[in-house]
């Protein structure tokens, strides 16, 4: 597997969680798995590393010489081999993708080098049947494999799978980078690299890979439509079929029965601890704790246009006219941060907002809330709605992508129209259902019974790998 980040080493989002959990689930099924990521300056290494290959030449740009390091800590996802591409000129920086000034201007080189170095890992350190590439940062590995190493017997029969985690990020650069990243100008055409006059790394990965997948069946359908295709819908339809496999979650980390972050552990058989968690999170946010029967709605999210907070803003005043409390954890768009701060100021006893991210706090919110709101414009898979199910926190979601795949009428509440009115109607349905405590408790039980562990998802990936390896 090749990716730009992987837990526990480097993380900015859900991609790292997938690269942390999926390889381990595959090894449990008997597969041999290696993960290749850059050796960033901020990387966290739980154990020691060793130099596995010295001075690998990468013929990109003026040429780079990289070292490949390997994690030697057997406790880090036992059975998975982790390799790190060491190139200080490209990766010895404080950020993974950029800094306060924006994206790094040489990201095209940084991830082209990652892609070609990964092929060096396959050539010298880890023979593979399938090269599984994740998002645009790893996409060029498919191009380099077919166009630069087609005659190398090392790669005879090696198949490539590209997984799109979020089509909104494609790796688009000016046409001048073609020569810099060792691509033939002949490939700068609409069927391969070219995208409205620019170079599109993700499009290249789609064009040269043997198969394409994404992180839910719903999102696999949506990205082939103009509304969600970000200009690649027709290209994706021509390169189908696209396999949708829902991301799993790590229940060893997300389980209220033994979660060390929450006020009191609980289970579907004994929910008393959830009430204690509700009291604790209200107190932590400085909200009123005099009425624990008042429903508590929660949001944990990046504040970005994808996440639907424009329609939340449209409904906010009407929503807070209802007898409910709201806790929010997130950061991002300054306009949306200001909107949530204004709500907290206007409703100091019922709305609490924490700007930023805190892992422990996110667990305490999941445990203490009654309902979890995800009004996303689009959502490739989503994880918080799955965490919410296990914590008995009823999801209220827009029916898109992975949200539509993972939430049903027995567990949560969904709305389809992308509007404040539709969001408000769904929350009001949930509030009405909350008034019948017996039915609500049964709904919580159904939520907590759902199983989205990585085992099932890993099995689907193994089936896909085997079809690819067999030439299907």
Beta strands, then each sheet from edge to edge (+ up, - down):
strand 1: 33-38
strand 2: 49-58
strand 3: 64-71
strand 4: 80-86
strand 5: 98-99
strand 6: 102-103
strand 7: 130-134
strand 8: 159-164
strand 9: 172-173
strand 10: 194-195
strand 11: 198-200
strand 12: 211-214
strand 13: 242-244
strand 14: 295-303
strand 15: 324-332
strand 16: 351-355
strand 17: 371-374
strand 18: 394-398
strand 19: 413-415
sheet 1: 1+ 4+ 3- 2+
sheet 2: 5+ 6-
sheet 3: 7+ 8+ 12+ 13+
sheet 4: 9+ 11- 10+
sheet 5: 16+ 15+ 14+ 17+ 18+ 19+
end
